[in-house]
Amino acid sequence: GKPERFAMQLGWYRHTKVPYEWILSTQAPNVYEDHMKVHGEGIHHLALNVPDMDAATADWAKKGYPVSQSGAWGEKGKPGSG
């Protein structure tokens, strides 16, 4: 519920249309460390493309799934940013 600094190393692999992501937490606290403590290794999340991130996160929050961690890179609106 409050801002924190976190870091991770990422790896990517694409098999047909399905991308896979490996995440190694390097600076906690974060949801990856929380997940590992409770569930161990395994699937942590699924990603979906949405046309409006703010609307999608508000909709999921109304359904009982609030944002537990978020982050971004680059500059908003610039190529390669996210």
N, C-alpha and C positions, 0 to 999 in steps of 0.2 A: 503493500500500500504506500510505499514511499520510494523516491528515487534512490538508486544505487548504481555503482559502477560495476560492470561485469565484463568478462572477456572470455573468448573461446577460440579454439582452432577448428576450422571447418574443412571437410573434404566432400567432394561431389562426384557422383557417378550417374550416368544416364543409361538405362536399359530400355530400348524402344522409346516410348513416350513417357516413361516413368523415371523421374530423377530421384536419386537417393542421396541423403545427406548424413554425414557422420559429424558428431559434435563432441569435442573434448573440452570440458570446462577448464579454464586456466585461472579464473578469478571469481570467487564466490562472494556473496550469496547470489544464487540464481535458481531458476526453475529446473535446470538440468541437474544440479546437485540435489535439490529437493526430490526430484523424480527418482534418481539413483538410490537414495536412502530408503525410499518406500518400496520401489518396484524392481530395482536392479537394472541390468541392461535390457534394452528392448525398444519398442516403438514409443516415442515420446509425443510426436505430433504429426498431423497431416496438414498439407498446405492446399489452399484453394485460391484460384484467381477470382477476384471480385471487382466489379466496376467502380465501387465507391467504398474505400476502407472504413471511413468514419461511419457510414450507414451500416455496413456489415458488422462492425464491432458493437455498435449500439444494439442491433438486432440480436446478436448472440448474448450480450449482457442481459437483455430483457428475458431471454430464455434461461438465465441462470449460469451463463458462462462468461464471467468478466475477464478482461485482459489481466493476465498475471505477470507478464513480462513483455516488453516490446523494445525495439531498437531500430536504428536506421544508420545509413552510411551515405557519404557524399553530401551534395547540396540538393535540397528539395527542388524538383522540376528539371534537374540537369541530367543529361544522359549518364547511365551507369549508376545512378543513385537509387536508393531504395529504402 
